[in-house]
Amino acid sequence: MIAVVLESANSSLTRTTQGAHHVNSSASELRGASPRREASPRREASDLRTIGILGAGRVGTAVARQALKAGFEVRIATAKPVEEIAMIVEIVTAGAVAVDAPDAAAADLVVVAVPLHKYRTLDPELLAGRTVIDVMNYWSPIDGEIADFEDDPRTSSEVVQDFLRGAALVKTLNHIGYHDLEEDGRAPGTPDRRALALAGDHPEAKELVAEFIDQLGYDPVDAGPLAAGRAFQPGTEIFNGSHTAAQLRALLSTASQPSHA
Ligand SMILES: NC(=O)c1ccc[n+]([C@@H]2O[C@H](COP(=O)([O-])OP(=O)(O)OC[C@H]3O[C@@H](n4cnc5c(N)ncnc54)[C@H](OP(=O)(O)O)[C@@H]3O)[C@@H](O)[C@H]2O)c1
């Protein structure tokens, strides 16, 4: 299988004077997306405007800040009531709005950033019909040994996709440290721009996520179906390093070759 860079999800990207990315997207006709609003001063019309984040920990807040920098509207929810997280969200991710899970799930794109051992606390009904980024990793030293993943030969994201049956899951952002996410992002076209792989079984969802990854400052590289996410799970060369799109494509291509061991 040959990995392909999604060409900015059919979007043409330019830099604004404030440094935000503008999107002129012909792609991503989102089903069930939140209603259109007037473009903010930082972004031109695009179908992708609101990002809902489930989880306000290290990754959730880093994604939120990076998304805010790119001009998205960001909604954050945890398992706690809004009142309990409103102040911390305001302090840690200024500009984001603390919401309940249903409001986060209604965003154009939803990022699930909860510890993997809590994935069954997510509500599959809320996420049915949504495009969902799965940033979660199974790492037993941290998560403990979880039978769902130990006893199942599939990748963690395939197991999660099964649970979130109605959602279109895309695995990405799992192989960049939360602190690096805010450091390594660069404008499109920057030489040696860092790339991030994405895997999923729903092509339109991947297109939307590719647009988001590009807006966050990274070259999106399509690794293939959700099962191909095995190539960038914990312990892999991709997981452990930082790569350009060309390097990432080469590593993904190697990973997809049948093993002769
Ligand atoms: N650390 C990294 O650099 C990194 C990088 C990439 C990916 N990852 C992966 O990302 C995942 C999250 O890691 P993290 O370090 O951000 O975890 P974390 O700091 O422990 O934060 C987890 C957050 O999830 C919230 N949460 C728990 N259950 C929830 C639910 N049902 N709905 C909404 N929110 C819920 C928690 O809030 P409450 O419990 O208060 O509700 C908390 O805000 C892990 O699977 C990790 O492997 C980590």
The ligand as an SDF file (V2000), in Angstrom:
LIG
                    3D

 48 52  0  0  0  0  0  0  0  0999 V2000
    0.4840   12.9750   26.8480 N   0  0  0  0  0  0  0  0  0  0  0  0
    0.7810   13.0720   25.5540 C   0  0  0  0  0  0  0  0  0  0  0  0
    1.7350   13.7560   25.1160 O   0  0  0  0  0  0  0  0  0  0  0  0
   -0.1070   12.3510   24.5700 C   0  0  0  0  0  0  0  0  0  0  0  0
    0.0730   12.6040   23.2130 C   0  0  0  0  0  0  0  0  0  0  0  0
   -0.7860   12.0110   22.2990 C   0  0  0  0  0  0  0  0  0  0  0  0
   -1.8150   11.1870   22.7640 C   0  0  0  0  0  0  0  0  0  0  0  0
   -1.9570   10.9230   24.0870 N   0  0  0  0  0  0  0  0  0  0  0  0
   -3.1010   10.0990   24.5120 C   0  0  0  0  0  0  0  0  0  0  0  0
   -4.1890   11.0030   24.7340 O   0  0  0  0  0  0  0  0  0  0  0  0
   -5.0730   10.4720   25.7370 C   0  0  0  0  0  0  0  0  0  0  0  0
   -5.3080   11.5600   26.7870 C   0  0  0  0  0  0  0  0  0  0  0  0
   -4.0740   11.8190   27.4370 O   0  0  0  0  0  0  0  0  0  0  0  0
   -3.8680   13.0590   28.4190 P   0  0  0  0  0  0  0  0  0  0  0  0
   -2.4430   13.0020   28.8070 O   0  0  0  0  0  0  0  0  0  0  0  0
   -4.4090   14.3160   27.8300 O   0  0  0  0  0  0  0  0  0  0  0  0
   -4.8430   12.6310   29.6430 O   0  0  0  0  0  0  0  0  0  0  0  0
   -5.1640   13.4640   30.9500 P   0  0  0  0  0  0  0  0  0  0  0  0
   -4.2150   14.5980   31.1020 O   0  0  0  0  0  0  0  0  0  0  0  0
   -5.3210   12.4650   32.0490 O   0  0  0  0  0  0  0  0  0  0  0  0
   -6.6130   14.1190   30.6380 O   0  0  0  0  0  0  0  0  0  0  0  0
   -7.7390   13.3420   30.4190 C   0  0  0  0  0  0  0  0  0  0  0  0
   -8.9670   14.2450   30.4060 C   0  0  0  0  0  0  0  0  0  0  0  0
  -10.0980   13.4560   30.0090 O   0  0  0  0  0  0  0  0  0  0  0  0
  -11.2160   13.8610   30.8040 C   0  0  0  0  0  0  0  0  0  0  0  0
  -12.2310   12.8100   30.7450 N   0  0  0  0  0  0  0  0  0  0  0  0
  -12.2580   11.5940   31.3370 C   0  0  0  0  0  0  0  0  0  0  0  0
  -13.3780   10.9190   30.9840 N   0  0  0  0  0  0  0  0  0  0  0  0
  -14.0740   11.7390   30.1430 C   0  0  0  0  0  0  0  0  0  0  0  0
  -15.3070   11.6270   29.4250 C   0  0  0  0  0  0  0  0  0  0  0  0
  -16.0560   10.5300   29.4670 N   0  0  0  0  0  0  0  0  0  0  0  0
  -15.6960   12.6830   28.6600 N   0  0  0  0  0  0  0  0  0  0  0  0
  -14.9550   13.7970   28.5740 C   0  0  0  0  0  0  0  0  0  0  0  0
  -13.7770   13.9680   29.2240 N   0  0  0  0  0  0  0  0  0  0  0  0
  -13.3520   12.9470   30.0030 C   0  0  0  0  0  0  0  0  0  0  0  0
  -10.6070   14.1290   32.1530 C   0  0  0  0  0  0  0  0  0  0  0  0
  -11.4410   14.9670   32.9130 O   0  0  0  0  0  0  0  0  0  0  0  0
  -12.3840   14.4740   34.1080 P   0  0  0  0  0  0  0  0  0  0  0  0
  -11.9080   13.0910   34.5230 O   0  0  0  0  0  0  0  0  0  0  0  0
  -12.1880   15.5070   35.1320 O   0  0  0  0  0  0  0  0  0  0  0  0
  -13.7320   14.4740   33.5260 O   0  0  0  0  0  0  0  0  0  0  0  0
   -9.3350   14.8850   31.7360 C   0  0  0  0  0  0  0  0  0  0  0  0
   -9.6260   16.2480   31.5140 O   0  0  0  0  0  0  0  0  0  0  0  0
   -4.3960    9.2050   26.2670 C   0  0  0  0  0  0  0  0  0  0  0  0
   -4.9620    8.0720   25.6770 O   0  0  0  0  0  0  0  0  0  0  0  0
   -2.9410    9.3570   25.8180 C   0  0  0  0  0  0  0  0  0  0  0  0
   -2.3300    8.1070   25.5960 O   0  0  0  0  0  0  0  0  0  0  0  0
   -1.1340   11.5000   24.9950 C   0  0  0  0  0  0  0  0  0  0  0  0
  1  2  1  0
  2  3  2  0
  2  4  1  0
  4  5  1  0
  4 48  2  0
  5  6  2  0
  6  7  1  0
  7  8  2  0
  8  9  1  0
  8 48  1  0
  9 10  1  0
  9 46  1  0
 10 11  1  0
 11 12  1  0
 11 44  1  0
 12 13  1  0
 13 14  1  0
 14 15  2  0
 14 16  1  0
 14 17  1  0
 17 18  1  0
 18 19  2  0
 18 20  1  0
 18 21  1  0
 21 22  1  0
 22 23  1  0
 23 24  1  0
 23 42  1  0
 24 25  1  0
 25 26  1  0
 25 36  1  0
 26 27  1  0
 26 35  1  0
 27 28  2  0
 28 29  1  0
 29 30  1  0
 29 35  2  0
 30 31  1  0
 30 32  2  0
 32 33  1  0
 33 34  2  0
 34 35  1  0
 36 37  1  0
 36 42  1  0
 37 38  1  0
 38 39  2  0
 38 40  1  0
 38 41  1  0
 42 43  1  0
 44 45  1  0
 44 46  1  0
 46 47  1  0
M  CHG  2   8   1  16  -1
M  END
$$$$
